Amino acid sequence: MNTDNVESEIVRRIRKHGRITFAEFMELALFWPKGGYYVNPDNVGAEGDFYTSPGAHPAFGALLCVQVFQMGQLLDRPSPFWLVEMGAGSGLLCHDIVGYAAHISPEFANSLRYLCMDRYSPPGVESRLTGEAGKRVERLAAQSIPLRGVDAGCFLSNELLDSLPVHRVTMDAGGLKEIFVTMKDGNLVEVLDSPSTPALGERLDSLGISLTEVFSTEINLAVESWMEDVSSALERGFLLTIDYGHPATELYSPSRRRGTLTCFYRHTQTDNPYLRIGRQDITTQVDFTSMVDLGKTHGLETLSLNTQKEFLHSLGLRRFMARLPASGLRQREVEANRLGMLDIVRPGGMGEFKVLVQGKGVKSPLLWGGEPTRELEEVLDRLPLPLLTPLHMPLLEGRYPHLAFEWEEMLS
């Protein structure tokens, strides 16, 4: 893929305008149609630069399916029940959820309609679903949410918001400044100037955040229009957001005075967004306080906010792990499945992701991901054990040394 188009477009815009915001730079680097990072689906997964929870183990999709099943119950079993995944990527999460739904309830499986939304990704592994399951899945290429009037359902995103373009700001003696990108001696460089929009200062003010001098951070303004789009599309149901991030008081604390912007290239973390433009991922951590506040503004009530570890354990991950020794698998397969299950709740990793559930037009239900019940136990007792397939990551092969952790510690 010719990534020169990305850099050329960035340079062209800088020469035209003198400079661009970092948000515009990040948008181009990640999503430019002629070579942005996410245009190439091979960048994510075993051979790419990072992998996500669905790739680690199908238990992730199976347990999300259990939670979505309860959501359908809380909405009085609508048919159809729409599950809209924003940023569906490879389609693996769709494949695992739809494939598991029939085990939970044939009625639920028959009512489920799954829409994979992504900017550029071609049909993925969800296309391998056959029979009636395959008929319940559609894929839509769209930059924003074009839907309206989803009567009952759930909008789902997994590690999507961390890729939304952000503005970068810093505090110096002259007050709040924005970091812009320009050219000097043929290289991309950063310059400071007054904010491009008063919305940046207004966001910090709304959060009660006062930055100190020599403090640089990121502000995601794109999430507001995203939240508005979801609320406009959803008549009644849920928004389930999974990502890494923190409440505003932690995100903008002195311990993160250099911000949270991170780049990934070949499963290695880097810190320079101006290297390998279009060939490395650029992410920032999500401000979950703003997610809650913006949701409230647009009619979405916060129902729960947990870590991924808490959420998946509440839904029954420990039960799945406890069944592995008696599963009839060879010991190596038992260990491989156990490692994959532990990876999605790993401290310092995916286990610390946040899971935010917001509702619209629903009462304040106790969700199984926060408050397991006897009814959940009865559902889990009749479900098959989700096991690794060739579609999932071979973590046991030792290709990822950062996963060398103590399993027993993971169970605490």
Secondary structure, 3 states (H helix, E strand, C coil): CCCHHHHHHHHHHHHHHCCEEHHHHHHHHHHCCCCCHHHCHHHECCCCCECCHHHHCCHHHHHHHHHHHHHHHHCCCCCCEEEEEECCCCCHHHHHHHHHHHHHCHHHHHHEEEEEEECCCCCCHHHHCCHHHHHCEEEEECCCCCCCCECCEEEEEECCHHHCCCEEEEEECCEEEEEEEEEECCEEEEEEECCCCCHHHHHHHHHCCCCCCCEEEEECCHHHHHHHHHHHHECCEEEEEEECEECHHHHCCHHHCCCCCEEEECCEEECCCCCCCCCCEEECCEEHHHHHHHHHHCCCEEEEEEEHHHHHHHHCHHHHHHHHHHCCCCHHHHHHHHHHHHHCCCCCCHHHCEEEEEEECCCCCCCCCCCCCHHHHHHHHCCCCCCCCCCCCCHHHCCCHHHCCCHHHHCC
